[in-house]
């Protein structure tokens, strides 16, 4: 999957020390892609839901999304742009 756009989230979480970003892809997230995200951190994948939800938590970041969407959200602690770039490289 290829990242086509990254934008700052409109939902503020900076007061808690986290900064959110919306990441858009050229295709929809599928089960194989979601399961591969486990290499980044602790994966929670609720595949039995009507809209299967996933979350990956790693040191200083959180990724969450819904299977079948063409986007996901990344939260980065302390607006660490270097960490954000490292995570984005691993997502594409």
N, CA, C and O atoms as a printed pandas DataFrame, in Angstrom:
     atom_number atom_name residue_name chain_id  residue_number  x_coord  y_coord  z_coord
0              1         N          UNK        A               1    0.845   -1.180    0.000
1              2        CA          UNK        A               1    0.000    0.000    0.000
2              3         C          UNK        A               1    0.889    1.242    0.000
3              4         O          UNK        A               1    1.954    1.277    0.616
4              5         N          UNK        A               2    0.419    2.233   -0.699
5              6        CA          UNK        A               2    1.177    3.464   -0.814
6              7         C          UNK        A               2    0.441    4.600   -0.103
7              8         O          UNK        A               2   -0.768    4.762   -0.266
8              9         N          UNK        A               3    1.177    5.381    0.682
9             10        CA          UNK        A               3    0.599    6.546    1.357
10            11         C          UNK        A               3    0.445    7.653    0.330
11            12         O          UNK        A               3    1.397    7.993   -0.371
12            13         N          UNK        A               4   -0.767    8.220    0.241
13            14        CA          UNK        A               4   -0.989    9.303   -0.713
14            15         C          UNK        A               4   -1.137   10.662   -0.031
15            16         O          UNK        A               4   -0.964   11.698   -0.671
16            17         N          UNK        A               5   -1.458   10.663    1.273
17            18        CA          UNK        A               5   -1.607   11.937    1.976
18            19         C          UNK        A               5   -1.505   11.722    3.479
19            20         O          UNK        A               5   -1.991   10.722    4.009
20            21         N          UNK        A               6   -0.864   12.676    4.165
21            22        CA          UNK        A               6   -0.800   12.702    5.626
22            23         C          UNK        A               6   -1.215   14.103    6.053
23            24         O          UNK        A               6   -0.671   15.095    5.567
24            25         N          UNK        A               7   -2.180   14.180    6.965
25            26        CA          UNK        A               7   -2.612   15.485    7.441
26            27         C          UNK        A               7   -2.799   15.463    8.950
27            28         O          UNK        A               7   -3.143   14.436    9.535
28            29         N          UNK        A               8   -2.567   16.619    9.571
29            30        CA          UNK        A               8   -2.800   16.726   11.011
30            31         C          UNK        A               8   -4.274   16.525   11.280
31            32         O          UNK        A               8   -5.125   16.983   10.518
32            33         N          UNK        A               9   -4.569   15.842   12.362
33            34        CA          UNK        A               9   -5.950   15.582   12.735
34            35         C          UNK        A               9   -6.608   16.842   13.268
35            36         O          UNK        A               9   -5.969   17.666   13.922
36            37         N          UNK        A              10   -7.894   16.979   12.979
37            38        CA          UNK        A              10   -8.648   18.113   13.493
38            39         C          UNK        A              10   -9.024   17.913   14.958
39            40         O          UNK        A              10   -9.311   18.882   15.661
40            41         N          UNK        A              11   -9.027   16.675   15.418
41            42        CA          UNK        A              11   -9.340   16.380   16.812
42            43         C          UNK        A              11   -8.104   16.645   17.657
43            44         O          UNK        A              11   -7.054   16.035   17.456
44            45         N          UNK        A              12   -8.245   17.550   18.592
45            46        CA          UNK        A              12   -7.104   17.936   19.417
46            47         C          UNK        A              12   -6.847   16.920   20.517
47            48         O          UNK        A              12   -7.768   16.504   21.220
48            49         N          UNK        A              13   -5.610   16.531   20.660
49            50        CA          UNK        A              13   -5.196   15.681   21.771
50            51         C          UNK        A              13   -3.877   16.195   22.337
51            52         O          UNK        A              13   -3.237   15.529   23.150
52            53         N          UNK        A              14   -3.476   17.394   21.895
53            54        CA          UNK        A              14   -2.200   17.971   22.310
54            55         C          UNK        A              14   -2.148   18.238   23.803
55            56         O          UNK        A              14   -1.079   18.173   24.411
56            57         N          UNK        A              15   -3.308   18.542   24.403
57            58        CA          UNK        A              15   -3.297   18.807   25.840
58            59         C          UNK        A              15   -2.884   17.581   26.639
59            60         O          UNK        A              15   -2.441   17.703   27.781
60            61         N          UNK        A              16   -3.025   16.407   26.049
61            62        CA          UNK        A              16   -2.597   15.173   26.707
62            63         C          UNK        A              16   -1.173   14.795   26.293
63            64         O          UNK        A              16   -0.659   13.757   26.710
64            65         N          UNK        A              17   -0.536   15.637   25.472
65            66        CA          UNK        A              17    0.831   15.362   25.049
66            67         C          UNK        A              17    0.943   14.522   23.781
67            68         O          UNK        A              17    2.036   14.088   23.418
68            69         N          UNK        A              18   -0.185   14.291   23.105
69            70        CA          UNK        A              18   -0.202   13.492   21.877
70            71         C          UNK        A              18   -0.664   14.348   20.714
71            72         O          UNK        A              18   -1.465   15.266   20.889
72            73         N          UNK        A              19   -0.158   14.048   19.525
73            74        CA          UNK        A              19   -0.539   14.753   18.311
74            75         C          UNK        A              19   -1.016   13.732   17.298
75            76         O          UNK        A              19   -0.336   12.739   17.041
76            77         N          UNK        A              20   -2.193   13.976   16.717
77            78        CA          UNK        A              20   -2.794   13.019   15.808
78            79         C          UNK        A              20   -2.610   13.383   14.355
79            80         O          UNK        A              20   -2.573   14.557   13.987
80            81         N          UNK        A              21   -2.494   12.348   13.530
81            82        CA          UNK        A              21   -2.342   12.506   12.085
82            83         C          UNK        A              21   -3.230   11.493   11.383
83            84         O          UNK        A              21   -3.320   10.341   11.808
84            85         N          UNK        A              22   -3.885   11.915   10.310
85            86        CA          UNK        A              22   -4.659   11.027    9.457
86            87         C          UNK        A              22   -3.784   10.639    8.268
87            88         O          UNK        A              22   -3.184   11.495    7.618
88            89         N          UNK        A              23   -3.720    9.345    7.997
89            90        CA          UNK        A              23   -2.889    8.822    6.913
90            91         C          UNK        A              23   -3.814    8.152    5.898
91            92         O          UNK        A              23   -4.607    7.279    6.251
92            93         N          UNK        A              24   -3.704    8.568    4.635
93            94        CA          UNK        A              24   -4.548    8.054    3.562
94            95         C          UNK        A              24   -3.709    7.210    2.599
95            96         O          UNK        A              24   -2.574    7.554    2.269
96            97         N          UNK        A              25   -4.303    6.091    2.157
97            98        CA          UNK        A              25   -3.620    5.141    1.277
98            99         C          UNK        A              25   -4.292    5.084   -0.095
99           100         O          UNK        A              25   -5.402    5.583   -0.281
100          101         N          UNK        A              26   -3.603    4.472   -1.037
101          102        CA          UNK        A              26   -4.141    4.307   -2.382
102          103         C          UNK        A              26   -5.074    3.102   -2.494
103          104         O          UNK        A              26   -5.656    2.871   -3.554
104          105         N          UNK        A              27   -5.223    2.338   -1.422
105          106        CA          UNK        A              27   -6.156    1.211   -1.393
106          107         C          UNK        A              27   -6.648    0.996    0.031
107          108         O          UNK        A              27   -6.151    1.615    0.972
108          109         N          UNK        A              28   -7.622    0.119    0.178
109          110        CA          UNK        A              28   -8.232   -0.117    1.489
110          111         C          UNK        A              28   -7.399   -1.092    2.316
111          112         O          UNK        A              28   -6.734   -1.976    1.777
112          113         N          UNK        A              29   -7.451   -0.912    3.635
113          114        CA          UNK        A              29   -6.719   -1.805    4.537
114          115         C          UNK        A              29   -7.409   -3.165    4.583
115          116         O          UNK        A              29   -8.624   -3.257    4.756
116          117         N          UNK        A              30   -6.622   -4.200    4.427
117          118        CA          UNK        A              30   -7.137   -5.560    4.465
118          119         C          UNK        A              30   -6.563   -6.324    5.647
119          120         O          UNK        A              30   -5.689   -5.831    6.360
120          121         N          UNK        A              31   -7.060   -7.520    5.840
121          122        CA          UNK        A              31   -6.639   -8.333    6.986
122          123         C          UNK        A              31   -5.141   -8.610    6.979
123          124         O          UNK        A              31   -4.498   -8.500    8.023
124          125         N          UNK        A              32   -4.574   -8.963    5.844
125          126        CA          UNK        A              32   -3.141   -9.281    5.784
126          127         C          UNK        A              32   -2.292   -8.062    6.164
127          128         O          UNK        A              32   -1.307   -8.186    6.892
128          129         N          UNK        A              33   -2.679   -6.895    5.668
129          130        CA          UNK        A              33   -1.946   -5.671    6.004
130          131         C          UNK        A              33   -2.031   -5.396    7.503
131          132         O          UNK        A              33   -1.029   -5.072    8.141
132          133         N          UNK        A              34   -3.224   -5.528    8.053
133          134        CA          UNK        A              34   -3.425   -5.268    9.488
134          135         C          UNK        A              34   -2.584   -6.228   10.326
135          136         O          UNK        A              34   -1.915   -5.805   11.269
136          137         N          UNK        A              35   -2.612   -7.498    9.992
137          138        CA          UNK        A              35   -1.827   -8.479   10.763
138          139         C          UNK        A              35   -0.330   -8.199   10.655
139          140         O          UNK        A              35    0.411   -8.462   11.601
140          141         N          UNK        A              36    0.120   -7.678    9.536
141          142        CA          UNK        A              36    1.544   -7.338    9.363
142          143         C          UNK        A              36    1.955   -6.173   10.264
143          144         O          UNK        A              36    3.137   -6.023   10.571
144          145         N          UNK        A              37    1.007   -5.359   10.686
145          146        CA          UNK        A              37    1.317   -4.231   11.578
146          147         C          UNK        A              37    1.784   -4.694   12.957
147          148         O          UNK        A              37    2.324   -3.898   13.725
148          149         N          UNK        A              38    1.583   -5.960   13.273
149          150        CA          UNK        A              38    2.020   -6.501   14.565
150          151         C          UNK        A              38    3.532   -6.361   14.744
151          152         O          UNK        A              38    4.023   -6.354   15.873
152          153         N          UNK        A              39    4.266   -6.251   13.649
153          154        CA          UNK        A              39    5.721   -6.086   13.750
154          155         C          UNK        A              39    6.109   -4.723   14.323
155          156         O          UNK        A              39    7.256   -4.524   14.722
156          157         N          UNK        A              40    5.158   -3.781   14.367
157          158        CA          UNK        A              40    5.441   -2.440   14.884
158          159         C          UNK        A              40    5.216   -2.306   16.388
159          160         O          UNK        A              40    5.761   -1.404   17.023
160          161         N          UNK        A              41    4.415   -3.203   16.953
161          162        CA          UNK        A              41    4.105   -3.099   18.377
162          163         C          UNK        A              41    3.011   -4.082   18.750
163          164         O          UNK        A              41    2.823   -5.100   18.083
164          165         N          UNK        A              42    2.299   -3.776   19.806
165          166        CA          UNK        A              42    1.239   -4.657   20.293
166          167         C          UNK        A              42   -0.032   -4.439   19.478
167          168         O          UNK        A              42   -0.604   -3.349   19.486
168          169         N          UNK        A              43   -0.467   -5.479   18.777
169          170        CA          UNK        A              43   -1.638   -5.398   17.910
170          171         C          UNK        A              43   -2.880   -5.899   18.625
171          172         O          UNK        A              43   -2.885   -6.986   19.203
172          173         N          UNK        A              44   -3.935   -5.092   18.578
173          174        CA          UNK        A              44   -5.276   -5.507   18.990
174          175         C          UNK        A              44   -6.107   -5.478   17.716
175          176         O          UNK        A              44   -6.261   -4.422   17.102
176          177         N          UNK        A              45   -6.642   -6.625   17.312
177          178        CA          UNK        A              45   -7.412   -6.719   16.071
178          179         C          UNK        A              45   -8.733   -7.396   16.395
179          180         O          UNK        A              45   -8.772   -8.589   16.695
180          181         N          UNK        A              46   -9.797   -6.643   16.335
181          182        CA          UNK        A              46  -11.129   -7.154   16.661
182          183         C          UNK        A              46  -11.847   -7.469   15.345
183          184         O          UNK        A              46  -12.690   -6.704   14.876
184          185         N          UNK        A              47  -11.486   -8.617   14.768
185          186        CA          UNK        A              47  -11.955   -8.969   13.435
186          187         C          UNK        A              47  -13.374   -9.525   13.390
187          188         O          UNK        A              47  -13.911   -9.740   12.303
188          189         N          UNK        A              48  -13.979   -9.758   14.520
189          190        CA          UNK        A              48  -15.336  -10.308   14.531
190          191         C          UNK        A              48  -16.416   -9.219   14.583
191          192         O          UNK        A              48  -17.608   -9.522   14.541
192          193         N          UNK        A              49  -15.999   -7.972   14.671
193          194        CA          UNK        A              49  -16.951   -6.873   14.681
194          195         C          UNK        A              49  -17.508   -6.638   13.277
195          196         O          UNK        A              49  -16.901   -7.049   12.287
196          197         N          UNK        A              50  -18.646   -5.986   13.196
197          198        CA          UNK        A              50  -19.240   -5.647   11.905
198          199         C          UNK        A              50  -18.269   -4.795   11.084
199          200         O          UNK        A              50  -18.128   -4.986    9.877
200          201         N          UNK        A              51  -17.608   -3.855   11.755
201          202        CA          UNK        A              51  -16.544   -3.047   11.141
202          203         C          UNK        A              51  -15.263   -3.379   11.916
203          204         O          UNK        A              51  -14.982   -2.741   12.931
204          205         N          UNK        A              52  -14.480   -4.370   11.457
205          206        CA          UNK        A              52  -13.301   -4.825   12.208
206          207         C          UNK        A              52  -12.326   -3.683   12.528
207          208         O          UNK        A              52  -11.866   -2.965   11.640
208          209         N          UNK        A              53  -12.033   -3.543   13.799
209          210        CA          UNK        A              53  -11.210   -2.463   14.332
210          211         C          UNK        A              53   -9.827   -2.996   14.677
211          212         O          UNK        A              53   -9.683   -4.143   15.101
212          213         N          UNK        A              54   -8.801   -2.150   14.493
213          214        CA          UNK        A              54   -7.457   -2.542   14.915
214          215         C          UNK        A              54   -6.757   -1.367   15.590
215          216         O          UNK        A              54   -7.055   -0.198   15.343
216          217         N          UNK        A              55   -5.817   -1.734   16.450
217          218        CA          UNK        A              55   -4.989   -0.746   17.148
218          219         C          UNK        A              55   -3.612   -1.351   17.336
219          220         O          UNK        A              55   -3.480   -2.522   17.692
220          221         N          UNK        A              56   -2.588   -0.550   17.095
221          222        CA          UNK        A              56   -1.207   -0.973   17.315
222          223         C          UNK        A              56   -0.571    0.062   18.236
223          224         O          UNK        A              56   -0.574    1.257   17.943
224          225         N          UNK        A              57   -0.030   -0.411   19.344
225          226        CA          UNK        A              57    0.633    0.489   20.278
226          227         C          UNK        A              57    2.107    0.134   20.356
227          228         O          UNK        A              57    2.481   -1.010   20.613
228          229         N          UNK        A              58    2.932    1.144   20.127
229          230        CA          UNK        A              58    4.371    0.980   20.204
230          231         C          UNK        A              58    4.951    2.074   21.073
231          232         O          UNK        A              58    4.206    2.909   21.585
232          233         N          UNK        A              59    6.249    2.092   21.251
233          234        CA          UNK        A              59    6.876    3.105   22.099
234          235         C          UNK        A              59    6.714    4.508   21.510
235          236         O          UNK        A              59    7.360    4.851   20.520
236          237         N          UNK        A              60    5.848    5.314   22.126
237          238        CA          UNK        A              60    5.651    6.696   21.711
238          239         C          UNK        A              60    4.646    6.911   20.600
239          240         O          UNK        A              60    4.483    8.039   20.134
240          241         N          UNK        A              61    3.959    5.854   20.157
241          242        CA          UNK        A              61    2.958    6.036   19.103
242          243         C          UNK        A              61    1.803    5.054   19.251
243          244         O          UNK        A              61    1.914    4.018   19.907
244          245         N          UNK        A              62    0.698    5.415   18.621
245          246        CA          UNK        A              62   -0.509    4.588   18.591
246          247         C          UNK        A              62   -1.099    4.704   17.190
247          248         O          UNK        A              62   -1.231    5.804   16.652
248          249         N          UNK        A              63   -1.452    3.567   16.607
249          250        CA          UNK        A              63   -2.086    3.521   15.299
250          251         C          UNK        A              63   -3.452    2.885   15.490
251          252         O          UNK        A              63   -3.578    1.884   16.195
252          253         N          UNK        A              64   -4.484    3.463   14.864
253          254        CA          UNK        A              64   -5.799    2.828   14.953
254          255         C          UNK        A              64   -6.566    3.046   13.663
255          256         O          UNK        A              64   -6.381    4.044   12.967
256          257         N          UNK        A              65   -7.430    2.089   13.363
257          258        CA          UNK        A              65   -8.212    2.186   12.141
258          259         C          UNK        A              65   -9.255    1.093   12.063
259          260         O          UNK        A              65   -9.425    0.301   12.990
260          261         N          UNK        A              66   -9.947    1.064   10.943
261          262        CA          UNK        A              66  -11.001    0.095   10.677
262          263         C          UNK        A              66  -10.679   -0.615    9.369
263          264         O          UNK        A              66  -10.377    0.025    8.361
264          265         N          UNK        A              67  -10.745   -1.931    9.394
265          266        CA          UNK        A              67  -10.492   -2.718    8.189
266          267         C          UNK        A              67  -11.456   -2.290    7.088
267          268         O          UNK        A              67  -12.647   -2.102    7.335
268          269         N          UNK        A              68  -10.935   -2.139    5.875
269          270        CA          UNK        A              68  -11.765   -1.755    4.745
270          271         C          UNK        A              68  -11.746   -0.265    4.459
271          272         O          UNK        A              68  -12.224    0.163    3.409
272          273         N          UNK        A              69  -11.208    0.534    5.368
273          274        CA          UNK        A              69  -11.066    1.964    5.120
274          275         C          UNK        A              69   -9.768    2.218    4.355
275          276         O          UNK        A              69   -8.861    1.385    4.357
276          277         N          UNK        A              70   -9.694    3.362    3.710
277          278        CA          UNK        A              70   -8.468    3.728    3.001
278          279         C          UNK        A              70   -7.605    4.674    3.835
279          280         O          UNK        A              70   -6.713    5.337    3.305
280          281         N          UNK        A              71   -7.872    4.733    5.126
281          282        CA          UNK        A              71   -7.115    5.626    6.010
282          283         C          UNK        A              71   -7.032    5.038    7.413
283          284         O          UNK        A              71   -7.775    4.124    7.773
284          285         N          UNK        A              72   -6.110    5.587    8.189
285          286        CA          UNK        A              72   -5.970    5.253    9.604
286          287         C          UNK        A              72   -5.458    6.485   10.327
287          288         O          UNK        A              72   -5.139    7.494    9.698
288          289         N          UNK        A              73   -5.378    6.403   11.648
289          290        CA          UNK        A              73   -4.886    7.527   12.445
290          291         C          UNK        A              73   -3.645    7.095   13.210
291          292         O          UNK        A              73   -3.529    5.956   13.663
292          293         N          UNK        A              74   -2.728    8.034   13.338
293          294        CA          UNK        A              74   -1.528    7.822   14.134
294          295         C          UNK        A              74   -1.480    8.904   15.198
295          296         O          UNK        A              74   -1.647   10.086   14.897
296          297         N          UNK        A              75   -1.255    8.505   16.431
297          298        CA          UNK        A              75   -0.995    9.440   17.517
298          299         C          UNK        A              75    0.470    9.333   17.896
299          300         O          UNK        A              75    0.994    8.236   18.089
300          301         N          UNK        A              76    1.128   10.480   18.003
301          302        CA          UNK        A              76    2.547   10.506   18.337
302          303         C          UNK        A              76    2.724   11.323   19.598
303          304         O          UNK        A              76    2.232   12.448   19.698
304          305         N          UNK        A              77    3.424   10.755   20.555
305          306        CA          UNK        A              77    3.648   11.432   21.830
306          307         C          UNK        A              77    4.623   12.590   21.647
307          308         O          UNK        A              77    5.686   12.435   21.046
308          309         N          UNK        A              78    4.245   13.747   22.173
309          310        CA          UNK        A              78    5.142   14.899   22.172
310          311         C          UNK        A              78    5.428   15.483   20.801
311          312         O          UNK        A              78    6.400   16.221   20.638
312          313         N          UNK        A              79    4.593   15.167   19.803
313          314        CA          UNK        A              79    4.780   15.665   18.436
314          315         C          UNK        A              79    6.178   15.357   17.903
315          316         O          UNK        A              79    6.811   16.201   17.268
316          317         N          UNK        A              80    6.645   14.152   18.166
317          318        CA          UNK        A              80    7.959   13.691   17.723
318          319         C          UNK        A              80    7.906   13.414   16.221
319          320         O          UNK        A              80    7.513   12.324   15.805
320          321         N          UNK        A              81    8.298   14.392   15.408
321          322        CA          UNK        A              81    8.193   14.256   13.958
322          323         C          UNK        A              81    9.142   13.199   13.396
323          324         O          UNK        A              81    8.848   12.595   12.364
324          325         N          UNK        A              82   10.260   12.971   14.053
325          326        CA          UNK        A              82   11.178   11.920   13.598
326          327         C          UNK        A              82   10.529   10.548   13.770
327          328         O          UNK        A              82   10.608    9.701   12.879
328          329         N          UNK        A              83    9.888   10.333   14.920
329          330        CA          UNK        A              83    9.190    9.073   15.161
330          331         C          UNK        A              83    8.047    8.917   14.164
331          332         O          UNK        A              83    7.830    7.827   13.636
332          333         N          UNK        A              84    7.319    9.993   13.905
333          334        CA          UNK        A              84    6.236    9.940   12.923
334          335         C          UNK        A              84    6.769    9.485   11.569
335          336         O          UNK        A              84    6.169    8.615   10.938
336          337         N          UNK        A              85    7.866   10.047   11.113
337          338        CA          UNK        A              85    8.445    9.664    9.827
338          339         C          UNK        A              85    8.873    8.199    9.815
339          340         O          UNK        A              85    8.696    7.514    8.807
340          341         N          UNK        A              86    9.432    7.711   10.920
341          342        CA          UNK        A              86    9.843    6.310   11.012
342          343         C          UNK        A              86    8.628    5.389   10.895
343          344         O          UNK        A              86    8.676    4.373   10.200
344          345         N          UNK        A              87    7.544    5.748   11.575
345          346        CA          UNK        A              87    6.321    4.934   11.515
346          347         C          UNK        A              87    5.732    4.972   10.107
347          348         O          UNK        A              87    5.319    3.939    9.580
348          349         N          UNK        A              88    5.692    6.151    9.500
349          350        CA          UNK        A              88    5.157    6.270    8.140
350          351         C          UNK        A              88    5.943    5.427    7.145
351          352         O          UNK        A              88    5.355    4.819    6.251
352          353         N          UNK        A              89    7.263    5.383    7.289
353          354        CA          UNK        A              89    8.080    4.564    6.396
354          355         C          UNK        A              89    7.731    3.091    6.527
355          356         O          UNK        A              89    7.745    2.356    5.540
356          357         N          UNK        A              90    7.417    2.657    7.745
357          358        CA          UNK        A              90    7.087    1.253    7.966
358          359         C          UNK        A              90    5.671    0.922    7.483
359          360         O          UNK        A              90    5.374   -0.237    7.193
360          361         N          UNK        A              91    4.803    1.923    7.394
361          362        CA          UNK        A              91    3.441    1.696    6.940
362          363         C          UNK        A              91    3.318    1.542    5.432
363          364         O          UNK        A              91    2.372    0.927    4.940
364          365         N          UNK        A              92    4.278    2.103    4.698
365          366        CA          UNK        A              92    4.149    2.068    3.229
366          367         C          UNK        A              92    4.964    0.953    2.599
367          368         O          UNK        A              92    4.957    0.798    1.378
